[in-house]
C-alpha cells in the first residue's frame, strides 16, 4: 500500500461462550468483519462500563442473558480496511469468558448500529481465516492454549468481504 496510513482505532468487549467443543458466534452484517463469523460483543456506550457493555452487547446480538466468568485479557489487531478517510483499522479487544444465565438464541432486533445477523454454534473445524474474524481465530487459540499472546495480531492481506 502506498502513501501514508491512517488508522481508525476501534475498542470493544467480546464474549467467548463455549458448550462442549462448540463456540457461539454471530454472523456479521457490517464493518470490516462483514460476511464472516465474529464474537458477540462491540463498543461501549457513553459512560458504560466494560462489564455492562459485555452483558448488553451479548444480549443484543444473540438473545442470551450472560454472566461474566472471567476477563481473560486484551489484545489488538491491525489490518487494512478503507472506511471514511481511514486506510487501516487498529482494533483493541477485551476478551471475556461468559456463561448463559437465561434467554434463548434469537434473531437480533434491527436497530441502527446492529451488525449481528444472528448467532450460531461452530466448531474449530467450521472456521478459518477465510470465513471468520481474527477475534474468532484468537478465541479458538485461547481455548486451546489459554494465552492471548503479547504481540499485535497483524494481517496485511486482510480483505473485507462485500
N, C-alpha and C positions, 0 to 999 in steps of 0.2 A: 504494500500500500504506500503510495507516495504522498507527500505532504505531511502537515502536522496533524497529529491525532488529538481528538478532543473527546474526553471520557465523560459519559453520563454515570454518576455514582448512584447505584440503587442499593437500598438497605432493606432487609426483610427478615422475618421469622418463619421457620419451616418445620413441619412436624413429620417425624418418622413413626408410622404406626404399622406394626407387623403382627400378623397372625400366622403362626406356623412359618412356612417358607415364603409367604406372600406379603408384599408391601402395598399399602394403599397409595395410589397416585391419582392425579387428576389429568384430564385431557385439556391441554392449554389452548385457549382460543385467541390469545393475543400476546403481544410483546415478543421478545427475542426467542422465547421457547415455544412459540405458536406451533400448533400441529405436532406436538411432542407430549410425552408423559412428563409431568412435573410433580413436585411435592406440594401438598396442600400448605398454603401459607401466603405471606405477602407483606406489604408495607404497613407501617404504623399510622394510625390516625392521629391528629393533633392532640397532644397531651396523653396519649395512650401508652401504657407500659408494655414491655416486651411480652410478658406472660398474658396480659389481657388481649393483645393483638393476636397471639398464637391461638387462643381459645376462639376468638371471634372469627378469624380467617378460616380455621378448620371447619367451623360450623357453616359458614357461608359457602365454602367450596365443596363440602361433602355431605352436609346434613347431620353430621355426627357431633355430639357433645363429648368433649375430651377433657382429660385431666393431664397436666404435665407431670411426667415421671422424673425427668432429668434434663437439664440443659447440658448437651454434650460438647458444645464448643462453637467456635466461629471460624469460618474460612471465607476466602474470596476467590472470585472468578474474573478473568479478563478475557474478552473476546471482541472481535469486530462486529459491529451492528450499527447500521445507519438509521438514525432516528432523530428527527428535527435537525439540529446542526451538529449532532454528535457523530463521531466515527466509530466509537468503541463503547463498551459497557464495562464498568467495574462494579460487579455485583458482590455485596458483602452479605453473608447469610449466617444467621444464628440458628443452629440446629437443636431440636428438642426431640426426646423420646416421649411419646404420648400414648395414652390408653383411652379406649372408649368407655364412657360412663353413661351414655344414653343416645337416643336418636337412632335413625336408620339412614343408610346411604340413599340420598335423593338427588334428583336433578336440581342443580342450583337455581335460585331465584335470579332472574335477569335484572341487573341494575347497572348504571354507569360505573365502569371500573371492574365489573365482574368479568374475569377472564377464565373461569373454570367452566368447561362444557360438561362436567360430570366426573365422578370418581369411579375407579375400578381397581381390582386386585391384579397384580402382576407378580411374576417370579423373576429371578435374575436371568432366566433363560428367555424371558419375553422382551427384555430391554437391551438396547445397545446405544452407542453414541449417535446412531442414525435416527433413533426414534424417541430418545429421552433427553431431558435437560441434564446439564452437568451436575445439578443438585441431586437428581435421582441416582446418577452414577456414583456420586460421593456418598450418598446414604447407603447404597449397597456395599461400597467399600468399607464404610464404618461398621456395618453389621457383621462383616467378615473379620475385620482387623481391630475394631474398637479404637481406631485413631482417625482423625481428620487430616493429620499432617500439618506441617508448619508453613509450607510454601504455597504461593498463589497457584491456582489452577488456571493455566494459560492455554488458550486454544486459538491459534492464529488462523485456523481453517474453518472456524465456525460459520455455518450457513443458517440464516433464518429461513424457515420453510414457509412459503406463502401459499 
